[in-house]
Amino acid sequence: MPWSILPYLLVSAVLAAGALVLTRGVPWRLTTPHWRKYLPFAALALATLPMTWRFIQLVGSPAHPSQVFDNVFHLNAIRFILDSGNASSLTLASIQGVQGLDAVYPAAWHSIAALLVQLASVDIPTAENVLNLVIVVLLWPASCLFLVAKTISRRPAALIIAAVIAGTQVAFPYLMIVWGPLFPYSMALSMMPVVIVELAALVRIGRTRTEPLLSWAAALVLSLAGLAFAHTSSINITVALGLPILAILWWRIMPRREMLRVNPAGAWLFLAGTVGILAVAAVLWLKLRPAPYDNWGPTVKPGAAVGEILTASTMQSAIPAVVVSILSVCGLLTTFKVRKWRWMAACYAVLGGLYIVAASFPKGSIRDILIGTWYQDTYRLAALLPLLVTPLAVIGGLRLWDSTRSSRPGTRTWQVWEASIDRTGASGKTVLSTAAMVVFALLASFAGPLSHYINGASSVYRFDAQSELLTPDELALIQRLPSRVPSDAVIADNPWNGSSLAYAYTGRRVLTTHLFTTDDPDTELINQKLGEAADNPAVCAALRNKNVQYVLDFGARYLIDLPGSEKYPALTNLAPGNGLTLVDSQGQDARLYRISGCE
């Protein structure tokens, strides 16, 4: 069955039916509607509207592709799903010329993007940006609100603080929309707050005690399945966050000596289960990781890394996130006094420790064991911190708000202002609360690095003659390919200059779809000696084997000046003649040639 909306709906129906079976004994809490029931939706809107504005500032136009390294793979992978009907994570990376385990790549993000292309009839970059918009401005803040509501409080102040803080941190979600770009990773991280709630529910932390344990366990299993298909590293994130929660469970149970006397079998079963969980966690930690990669080394000293964490200014941000930092540090200090929230501090310490390793530890085996899952990349580890910074900031914000309101000067000032507004006919309480919310949102949004970062990072989505990967002239030529190139022909290309995106935009097959590709002998011969086709029978044989009939030449300007970009000397700065016939061109550098030397 080819990938389409049909299998998506069928699987969704099966999962929904299973959920109904598991929860058939859970009573529905249907009561008279109350305005507080709509607070989560109002809070979500409070996050969504400004985040949408920020996203538009960053991307510019829905049709602008991210002009960064990994997007070559993402765009062409979506086209591969559309052409083949195969959305399996077992084969997605095969477009890079690899097979077996090397072809495994989590395909959830690419599959949903392909569905958007099918259902909305938009081009692939537009579907990509729309999907990322939903992840950034809807999925992420909704997950954060769920985390806060289930583990901290459902008070209006708690939801408002969560909504604002979720949308004002650079490390996530905005950094991951730029760095890489790591779109599948963003999808996984945006759902991690829900997994944190599920882990907490298994040990009855927070506001989860009234729901059946079986429901939470089933939800965690389904969440992990979904996260694995979004990005495999999310499983290791779950392992990292689960260890302190498991320790809390041990702390609760093991001091009960009567358990050993009354139920020794249960105690030994609990011990065996813990050992089994730790063993599985160790295997997952060591096996669910990419090939060793240590190109990114430390950037700061350990003390500076701690400072970056506490000021919410990771990756040496020149501007500290003042409001986020103050609230999260206050929340962290509060957890030391309030026992029910200490687990958040423990989880935060784990994620912070991983970031410190990435930012400051020297290259070596320890660094690889601890953070090899994330390519030893500080950016990826920085994106994990908002998972706990957000709820900690809510705890800190509630403490500061309550302390200010309950203090004698604060109470007196509030009463005076409220009475003054009441005399005008308006509701003083409503006006003051709204004003406090607006001031807080503005301070959190602008007293920090977000505006500065968005202005600088928008160059990644810039689409003009100076674009790093694809220029308007090059895109104009690509869009004419369906009328110039037969549907069964293959186009020789250099992926480092954007010509491989002809596949993503038009469906016309290209010889090389990604910057890191395993080349076979025929492909390597074409890339190295295409210009000898008229005089070298081996080149013509390679062209016939690969059905290469055309070549796209976008000049010698490359996305990144790395050794891999030098593998295509025969496809760069070509000229008519010597077996090449100019078919079409646009601007100074974009050329389409037909290979006529082997006719």
C-alpha positions as CSV (number, residue, x, y, z in Angstrom):
1,M,0.0,0.0,0.0
2,P,1.7,3.3,-1.1
3,W,2.0,6.1,1.5
4,S,-1.0,8.4,1.5
5,I,-3.7,9.7,3.8
6,L,-5.4,6.3,3.7
7,P,-2.8,4.2,5.7
8,Y,-2.4,7.2,8.1
9,L,-6.1,7.3,8.9
10,L,-6.3,3.5,9.2
11,V,-3.5,3.3,11.7
12,S,-5.0,6.3,13.6
13,A,-8.3,4.5,13.8
14,V,-6.6,1.3,15.1
15,L,-4.8,3.3,17.8
16,A,-7.9,5.2,18.7
17,A,-9.8,1.9,19.1
18,G,-7.1,0.6,21.3
19,A,-7.2,3.7,23.5
20,L,-10.9,3.3,23.9
21,V,-10.5,-0.3,25.0
22,L,-7.8,0.6,27.6
23,T,-9.8,3.5,29.0
24,R,-13.3,2.0,28.9
25,G,-13.5,2.0,32.7
26,V,-12.3,5.6,33.2
27,P,-15.2,7.9,34.0
28,W,-15.6,11.0,31.7
29,R,-15.4,14.2,33.6
30,L,-18.2,16.1,31.9
31,T,-19.4,19.0,34.0
32,T,-21.0,22.4,33.4
33,P,-18.6,24.5,31.3
34,H,-16.7,27.0,33.2
35,W,-14.4,29.8,32.0
36,R,-11.4,28.1,33.6
37,K,-11.8,25.1,31.2
38,Y,-10.9,27.4,28.3
39,L,-7.7,28.8,29.9
40,P,-5.4,26.2,28.3
41,F,-6.7,27.3,24.9
42,A,-6.3,31.0,25.7
43,A,-2.8,30.3,27.0
44,L,-2.0,28.4,23.8
45,A,-3.2,31.3,21.7
46,L,-1.0,33.6,23.8
47,A,2.0,31.5,22.8
48,T,0.9,30.8,19.2
49,L,0.3,34.3,18.0
50,P,3.7,35.9,18.9
51,M,5.6,32.7,17.9
52,T,3.9,32.8,14.5
53,W,5.1,36.3,14.0
54,R,8.6,35.3,15.0
55,F,8.5,32.3,12.6
56,I,7.4,34.6,9.8
57,Q,10.3,36.9,10.6
58,L,12.7,34.0,10.5
59,V,11.5,32.3,7.3
60,G,10.1,35.2,5.3
61,S,8.0,33.4,2.7
62,P,6.4,29.9,2.9
63,A,8.2,29.0,-0.3
64,H,11.7,29.9,0.9
65,P,13.9,26.8,1.5
66,S,16.4,26.7,4.3
67,Q,19.7,27.3,2.7
68,V,21.6,24.9,5.0
69,F,23.4,21.6,4.7
70,D,20.8,19.0,5.9
71,N,18.0,20.5,4.0
72,V,19.3,19.0,0.8
73,F,18.5,15.6,2.3
74,H,15.2,16.6,3.8
75,L,13.8,18.1,0.5
76,N,14.9,15.2,-1.6
77,A,13.7,12.6,1.0
78,I,10.2,14.1,0.8
79,R,10.3,13.7,-3.0
80,F,11.5,10.2,-2.7
81,I,8.5,9.3,-0.5
82,L,6.2,10.9,-3.1
83,D,7.7,9.1,-6.0
84,S,8.2,5.7,-4.5
85,G,5.2,5.6,-2.1
86,N,7.6,4.2,0.4
87,A,7.6,6.1,3.7
88,S,9.4,3.4,5.7
89,S,12.1,4.5,8.1
90,L,14.0,1.3,7.1
91,T,14.8,2.7,3.7
92,L,14.6,6.5,3.7
93,A,18.4,7.0,3.7
94,S,18.8,4.8,0.6
95,I,18.6,8.0,-1.5
96,Q,22.2,8.5,-0.3
97,G,23.3,5.4,-2.1
98,V,23.4,3.2,1.0
99,Q,21.7,-0.1,1.9
100,G,20.9,-2.3,5.0
101,L,21.2,-0.6,8.4
102,D,22.8,2.4,6.8
103,A,19.6,3.1,5.0
104,V,17.6,3.5,8.3
105,Y,16.5,7.0,9.0
106,P,13.4,8.1,11.1
107,A,10.8,9.1,8.6
108,A,7.9,10.6,10.5
109,W,8.6,14.2,9.7
110,H,9.2,13.5,6.0
111,S,6.1,11.4,5.8
112,I,3.9,14.1,7.2
113,A,5.5,16.7,4.9
114,A,4.7,14.3,2.0
115,L,1.1,14.1,3.1
116,L,0.9,17.9,3.0
117,V,2.2,17.9,-0.6
118,Q,-0.4,15.3,-1.6
119,L,-3.4,16.9,0.2
120,A,-2.7,20.6,-0.3
121,S,-1.0,20.5,-3.7
122,V,1.8,22.7,-2.6
123,D,5.5,22.5,-3.4
124,I,7.9,20.6,-1.1
125,P,9.6,23.7,0.5
126,T,6.1,25.1,1.3
127,A,5.0,21.9,2.9
128,E,8.2,21.8,4.9
129,N,7.8,25.3,6.3
130,V,4.1,24.7,7.1
131,L,4.9,21.6,9.0
132,N,7.7,23.3,10.9
133,L,5.3,26.2,11.7
134,V,2.9,23.8,13.3
135,I,5.6,22.1,15.3
136,V,7.0,25.4,16.5
137,V,3.9,27.4,17.3
138,L,1.4,24.7,18.2
139,L,2.9,21.3,19.1
140,W,5.7,22.7,21.3
141,P,3.7,25.2,23.5
142,A,0.8,22.7,23.8
143,S,3.2,20.1,25.1
144,C,4.6,22.6,27.6
145,L,1.2,23.6,28.8
146,F,0.3,19.9,29.3
147,L,3.5,19.4,31.3
148,V,2.8,22.4,33.5
149,A,-0.9,21.6,34.0
150,K,-0.2,18.0,35.0
151,T,2.9,18.5,37.2
152,I,2.7,22.0,38.6
153,S,-0.6,23.9,38.5
154,R,-3.6,24.8,36.3
155,R,-3.8,28.3,37.7
156,P,-4.1,31.1,35.1
157,A,-0.8,32.5,36.1
158,A,1.0,29.2,35.6
159,L,-0.4,28.7,32.2
160,I,0.4,32.2,31.1
161,I,3.9,32.0,32.3
162,A,4.3,28.6,30.5
163,A,2.9,30.0,27.3
164,V,5.2,33.0,27.3
165,I,8.4,31.2,28.4
166,A,7.9,28.4,25.8
167,G,8.0,31.0,23.0
168,T,10.8,33.2,24.1
169,Q,13.8,30.7,24.3
170,V,16.3,30.6,21.4
171,A,17.7,27.1,22.2
172,F,14.4,25.6,21.3
173,P,12.5,25.7,19.1
174,Y,14.1,28.4,16.9
175,L,17.7,27.2,17.0
176,M,16.8,23.8,15.6
177,I,14.9,25.3,12.7
178,V,18.1,27.0,11.7
179,W,21.0,24.8,12.8
180,G,21.3,21.8,10.5
181,P,18.4,22.3,9.9
182,L,17.3,19.6,12.4
183,F,13.6,19.4,11.5
184,P,12.9,15.7,12.6
185,Y,14.8,16.4,15.8
186,S,12.5,19.4,16.4
187,M,9.4,17.3,15.9
188,A,10.7,14.8,18.5
189,L,11.7,17.5,21.1
190,S,8.4,19.3,20.7
191,M,6.6,16.2,22.1
192,M,9.1,15.4,24.9
193,P,7.2,17.4,27.6
194,V,4.4,14.9,27.2
195,V,6.8,12.0,27.7
196,I,8.1,13.8,30.8
197,V,4.6,13.8,32.2
198,E,4.2,10.1,31.4
199,L,7.4,9.2,33.2
200,A,6.3,11.2,36.2
201,A,2.9,9.6,36.1
202,L,4.4,6.1,36.4
203,V,5.7,7.1,39.9
204,R,2.6,9.1,40.7
205,I,4.3,12.5,40.6
206,G,2.3,15.7,40.2
207,R,-1.4,15.8,39.2
208,T,-1.4,12.4,37.7
209,R,-2.5,10.3,40.6
210,T,-6.2,10.1,39.7
211,E,-5.8,8.6,36.2
212,P,-5.3,4.8,35.8
213,L,-1.7,3.7,35.7
214,L,-2.4,1.5,32.7
215,S,-3.5,4.5,30.7
216,W,-0.2,6.3,31.4
217,A,1.9,3.2,30.7
218,A,0.1,2.7,27.3
219,A,0.5,6.3,26.5
220,L,4.2,6.2,27.2
221,V,4.6,3.1,24.9
222,L,2.8,4.8,22.1
223,S,4.7,8.1,22.6
224,L,8.1,6.3,22.5
225,A,7.0,4.5,19.3
226,G,6.1,7.8,17.7
227,L,9.2,9.5,18.9
228,A,11.4,6.8,17.6
229,F,10.0,7.4,14.1
230,A,10.5,11.1,14.6
231,H,14.1,11.0,15.8
232,T,15.8,8.1,17.4
233,S,17.8,10.2,19.9
234,S,14.5,10.9,21.7
235,I,14.7,7.4,23.1
236,N,18.0,8.2,24.7
237,I,16.6,11.5,26.0
238,T,13.8,9.5,27.7
239,V,16.5,7.2,29.2
240,A,18.4,10.2,30.6
241,L,15.2,11.8,32.1
242,G,14.0,8.4,33.3
243,L,17.0,7.7,35.5
244,P,16.4,10.4,38.1
245,I,12.7,9.5,38.2
246,L,13.6,5.8,38.7
247,A,15.9,6.9,41.5
248,I,13.0,8.8,43.2
249,L,10.9,5.6,43.0
250,W,13.7,3.7,44.7
251,W,14.0,6.4,47.4
252,R,10.3,6.0,48.1
253,I,10.1,2.2,48.2
254,M,13.4,0.8,49.5
255,P,13.3,2.4,53.0
256,R,10.1,0.5,53.7
257,R,11.7,-2.4,55.4
258,E,8.3,-4.0,56.1
259,M,8.0,-4.6,52.4
260,L,10.8,-7.2,52.6
261,R,9.0,-9.0,55.4
262,V,5.4,-8.8,54.1
263,N,6.1,-9.3,50.4
264,P,9.6,-10.5,49.8
265,A,8.7,-11.8,46.3
266,G,7.5,-8.4,45.3
267,A,10.6,-6.7,46.7
268,W,12.9,-9.1,44.7
269,L,10.7,-8.6,41.6
270,F,11.1,-4.9,42.0
271,L,14.9,-5.3,42.3
272,A,15.0,-7.6,39.2
273,G,12.9,-5.2,37.3
274,T,15.2,-2.3,38.1
275,V,18.2,-4.2,37.0
276,G,16.5,-5.2,33.8
277,I,15.5,-1.6,33.1
278,L,19.0,-0.4,33.7
279,A,20.4,-3.1,31.4
280,V,18.0,-2.2,28.6
281,A,18.7,1.5,29.1
282,A,22.5,0.9,28.9
283,V,22.0,-1.1,25.6
284,L,19.8,1.6,24.1
285,W,22.2,4.3,25.2
286,L,25.2,2.6,23.5
287,K,23.5,1.2,20.4
288,L,20.9,3.9,19.4
289,R,23.5,6.3,18.0
290,P,25.0,7.3,14.7
291,A,28.5,6.3,13.6
292,P,31.3,8.0,15.7
293,Y,31.5,11.7,14.8
294,D,33.7,14.2,16.7
295,N,34.1,17.1,14.4
296,W,32.5,19.4,17.0
297,G,34.7,19.9,20.0
298,P,34.4,21.9,23.2
299,T,33.8,25.6,23.0
300,V,34.1,26.9,26.6
301,K,35.4,26.0,30.1
302,P,33.1,24.0,32.4
303,G,32.4,27.1,34.6
304,A,31.3,29.1,31.6
305,A,29.0,26.3,30.5
306,V,27.3,26.4,33.9
307,G,26.9,30.1,33.5
308,E,25.3,29.6,30.0
309,I,22.8,27.2,31.5
310,L,21.8,29.5,34.4
311,T,21.5,32.5,32.2
312,A,19.6,30.6,29.5
313,S,22.2,31.9,27.0
314,T,23.7,28.7,25.7
315,M,26.1,28.5,22.7
316,Q,27.8,31.7,23.9
317,S,24.9,34.0,23.2
318,A,26.0,37.6,23.6
319,I,22.7,38.5,25.2
320,P,21.4,36.7,28.3
321,A,17.8,35.7,28.5
322,V,17.1,37.9,31.5
323,V,13.5,37.1,32.3
324,V,13.8,33.3,31.6
325,S,17.0,33.2,33.6
326,I,15.6,34.9,36.7
327,L,12.5,32.8,36.7
328,S,14.2,29.5,36.1
329,V,16.9,30.1,38.7
330,C,14.2,31.1,41.2
331,G,12.3,28.0,40.3
332,L,15.3,25.8,40.7
333,L,15.9,27.2,44.2
334,T,12.3,26.7,45.0
335,T,12.5,23.0,44.1
336,F,15.1,22.5,46.9
337,K,12.4,23.7,49.4
338,V,9.4,22.1,47.9
339,R,9.8,18.3,47.9
340,K,7.2,17.5,45.2
341,W,9.2,19.4,42.6
342,R,12.7,18.1,43.3
343,W,12.4,15.6,40.5
344,M,12.5,18.5,38.1
345,A,15.7,19.7,39.5
346,A,17.2,16.2,39.2
347,C,16.1,16.0,35.5
348,Y,17.4,19.5,34.8
349,A,20.8,18.5,36.4
350,V,21.0,15.5,34.0
351,L,20.3,17.6,30.9
352,G,22.6,20.3,32.2
353,G,25.3,17.8,32.8
354,L,25.1,16.5,29.2
355,Y,25.3,20.1,27.9
356,I,28.4,20.8,30.1
357,V,30.0,17.7,28.6
358,A,29.3,18.9,25.1
359,A,30.4,22.4,25.7
360,S,33.5,21.9,27.7
361,F,34.8,18.3,27.8
362,P,37.8,17.4,25.5
363,K,37.4,15.0,22.7
364,G,37.7,11.4,23.8
365,S,35.9,8.2,24.7
366,I,34.1,9.7,27.7
367,R,32.7,12.5,25.6
368,D,31.6,10.0,22.9
369,I,30.0,7.6,25.4
370,L,28.0,10.3,27.1
371,I,26.9,12.5,24.1
372,G,27.7,10.4,21.0
373,T,24.0,10.0,20.4
374,W,23.9,13.7,19.5
375,Y,27.0,13.7,17.3
376,Q,28.8,15.3,20.3
377,D,27.1,18.5,19.1
378,T,26.6,21.3,21.6
379,Y,23.7,22.8,19.7
380,R,21.6,19.6,19.9
381,L,22.3,19.4,23.7
382,A,21.4,23.1,24.2
383,A,18.0,22.4,22.6
384,L,17.2,19.9,25.5
385,L,17.5,22.5,28.3
386,P,14.1,24.3,27.5
387,L,12.4,21.0,28.3
388,L,13.0,21.7,32.0
389,V,13.7,25.4,31.9
390,T,10.1,26.1,31.0
391,P,8.5,24.3,34.0
392,L,11.1,25.6,36.4
393,A,10.5,29.1,35.1
394,V,6.8,28.6,35.9
395,I,7.6,27.5,39.4
396,G,9.8,30.6,39.9
397,G,7.3,32.9,38.3
398,L,4.5,31.6,40.6
399,R,6.7,32.1,43.6
400,L,7.7,35.6,42.7
401,W,4.1,36.5,41.8
402,D,2.6,35.1,45.0
403,S,5.3,36.6,47.2
404,T,4.8,40.0,45.7
405,R,1.0,39.8,46.0
406,S,1.0,38.6,49.5
407,S,3.5,41.1,50.8
408,R,2.2,44.1,52.7
409,P,3.4,46.7,50.1
410,G,2.3,44.6,47.2
411,T,-1.2,44.0,48.6
412,R,-1.6,47.7,49.5
413,T,-0.5,48.9,46.1
414,W,-2.6,46.4,44.2
415,Q,-5.7,47.3,46.2
416,V,-5.2,51.0,45.6
417,W,-4.8,50.5,41.8
418,E,-7.7,48.1,41.7
419,A,-10.0,50.6,43.5
420,S,-8.9,53.4,41.2
421,I,-9.7,51.4,38.1
422,D,-13.1,50.2,39.6
423,R,-14.1,53.9,39.9
424,T,-13.8,54.3,36.1
425,G,-16.4,51.6,35.6
426,A,-13.9,48.9,34.5
427,S,-12.9,45.8,36.4
428,G,-9.8,46.7,38.3
429,K,-8.8,43.0,38.8
430,T,-9.2,42.2,35.1
431,V,-7.4,45.3,33.9
432,L,-4.4,44.8,36.3
433,S,-4.1,41.1,35.5
434,T,-4.2,41.8,31.8
435,A,-1.6,44.6,32.1
436,A,0.7,42.4,34.2
437,M,0.4,39.7,31.5
438,V,1.2,42.1,28.7
439,V,4.2,43.6,30.5
440,F,5.5,40.2,31.4
441,A,5.2,38.9,27.8
442,L,6.9,42.0,26.4
443,L,9.8,41.8,28.9
444,A,10.3,38.1,28.2
445,S,10.2,38.6,24.4
446,F,12.5,41.6,24.1
447,A,14.7,41.6,27.2
448,G,16.8,38.7,25.8
449,P,18.5,37.4,22.7
450,L,15.4,36.3,20.7
451,S,15.0,39.4,18.5
452,H,18.7,39.6,17.9
453,Y,18.9,35.9,17.0
454,I,15.9,36.0,14.7
455,N,17.3,39.0,12.8
456,G,20.6,37.3,12.3
457,A,19.3,33.8,11.6
458,S,16.8,34.9,8.9
459,S,19.8,35.0,6.5
460,V,19.5,31.2,6.5
461,Y,16.1,31.5,4.7
462,R,17.2,34.4,2.5
463,F,16.3,33.8,-1.2
464,D,18.1,36.1,-3.5
465,A,21.2,36.2,-5.8
466,Q,23.5,35.8,-2.7
467,S,21.7,32.7,-1.3
468,E,24.1,30.0,-0.2
469,L,22.3,27.0,-1.8
470,L,19.7,28.0,-4.3
471,T,19.3,31.4,-6.1
472,P,16.2,32.7,-8.0
473,D,18.0,32.1,-11.3
474,E,18.8,28.5,-10.4
475,L,15.2,27.9,-9.3
476,A,13.8,29.4,-12.4
477,L,15.8,27.0,-14.5
478,I,14.9,24.1,-12.3
479,Q,11.2,24.9,-12.7
480,R,11.5,24.6,-16.5
481,L,13.1,21.1,-16.4
482,P,9.8,19.2,-16.9
483,S,9.5,20.8,-20.3
484,R,13.2,20.3,-21.2
485,V,14.1,16.9,-19.7
486,P,12.2,13.6,-20.4
487,S,10.7,12.0,-17.3
488,D,12.9,8.9,-17.6
489,A,16.2,10.7,-18.0
490,V,18.7,11.3,-15.2
491,I,20.5,14.6,-14.6
492,A,24.2,14.7,-13.5
493,D,24.6,17.2,-10.7
494,N,26.8,18.6,-8.0
495,P,24.7,18.6,-4.8
496,W,27.1,21.1,-3.1
497,N,25.8,23.9,-5.4
498,G,22.1,23.2,-5.1
499,S,21.6,21.5,-8.4
500,S,20.5,18.3,-6.7
501,L,17.3,20.1,-5.6
502,A,16.0,19.6,-9.2
503,Y,14.7,16.3,-7.9
504,A,12.8,17.9,-5.0
505,Y,11.2,20.6,-7.0
506,T,10.4,18.7,-10.2
507,G,10.7,15.0,-9.7
508,R,13.3,14.7,-12.4
509,R,15.9,12.2,-11.1
510,V,19.4,13.4,-10.4
511,L,22.5,11.3,-10.1
512,T,23.5,12.5,-6.6
513,T,20.8,13.5,-4.2
514,H,22.8,14.5,-1.1
515,L,26.1,16.1,-0.2
516,F,27.3,12.9,1.7
517,T,26.6,10.1,-0.8
518,T,28.3,6.7,-1.4
519,D,29.3,6.8,-5.0
520,D,29.5,3.7,-7.2
521,P,32.2,3.4,-9.9
522,D,29.9,4.7,-12.7
523,T,28.8,7.7,-10.7
524,E,32.4,8.5,-9.7
525,L,33.6,8.3,-13.3
526,I,30.8,10.6,-14.6
527,N,31.6,13.2,-11.9
528,Q,35.3,13.1,-12.6
529,K,35.5,12.7,-16.4
530,L,32.2,13.7,-18.0
531,G,34.0,16.0,-20.4
532,E,35.8,13.0,-22.0
533,A,32.6,11.4,-23.1
534,A,33.2,12.0,-26.8
535,D,36.6,10.3,-26.6
536,N,36.3,7.8,-23.7
537,P,34.0,4.8,-24.2
538,A,34.1,4.0,-20.5
539,V,32.4,7.3,-19.7
540,C,29.7,6.7,-22.3
541,A,29.1,3.2,-20.8
542,A,28.7,4.7,-17.4
543,L,26.3,7.3,-18.7
544,R,24.2,4.6,-20.4
545,N,24.3,2.4,-17.2
546,K,22.9,5.3,-15.2
547,N,20.7,6.7,-18.0
548,V,22.3,10.1,-17.5
549,Q,21.4,12.3,-20.5
550,Y,21.6,15.8,-19.1
551,V,23.8,17.8,-16.7
552,L,23.0,20.8,-14.5
553,D,25.9,23.3,-14.0
554,F,25.3,25.9,-11.3
555,G,28.9,27.2,-11.3
556,A,31.7,26.8,-8.7
557,R,30.0,28.6,-5.8
558,Y,29.4,25.9,-3.1
559,L,27.3,25.8,0.0
560,I,30.3,24.9,2.1
561,D,33.9,24.8,1.1
562,L,34.6,21.2,2.2
563,P,36.6,18.4,0.5
564,G,33.4,16.7,-0.6
565,S,32.6,19.7,-2.9
566,E,35.7,18.9,-5.0
567,K,34.4,15.5,-6.1
568,Y,32.6,16.9,-9.1
569,P,35.2,18.6,-11.4
570,A,33.6,17.4,-14.6
571,L,30.3,19.1,-13.6
572,T,31.5,22.6,-12.9
573,N,31.9,25.6,-15.2
574,L,31.0,23.8,-18.4
575,A,30.8,25.2,-21.9
576,P,29.0,24.1,-25.0
577,G,31.0,21.7,-27.2
578,N,33.0,18.6,-26.5
579,G,29.9,16.5,-26.3
580,L,27.7,19.0,-24.5
581,T,24.8,20.9,-26.1
582,L,23.3,23.9,-24.2
583,V,19.6,23.4,-23.8
584,D,18.6,26.2,-21.4
585,S,20.1,28.8,-19.1
586,Q,19.2,31.5,-16.6
587,G,21.4,34.3,-15.4
588,Q,25.2,34.0,-15.5
589,D,25.8,30.6,-13.8
590,A,22.7,28.3,-14.2
591,R,23.0,26.1,-17.3
592,L,21.3,22.9,-18.5
593,Y,23.2,20.8,-21.0
594,R,22.3,17.7,-23.0
595,I,25.0,15.1,-23.2
596,S,25.4,14.6,-27.0
597,G,29.0,13.1,-27.1
598,C,27.8,9.5,-26.9
599,E,25.1,9.6,-29.6
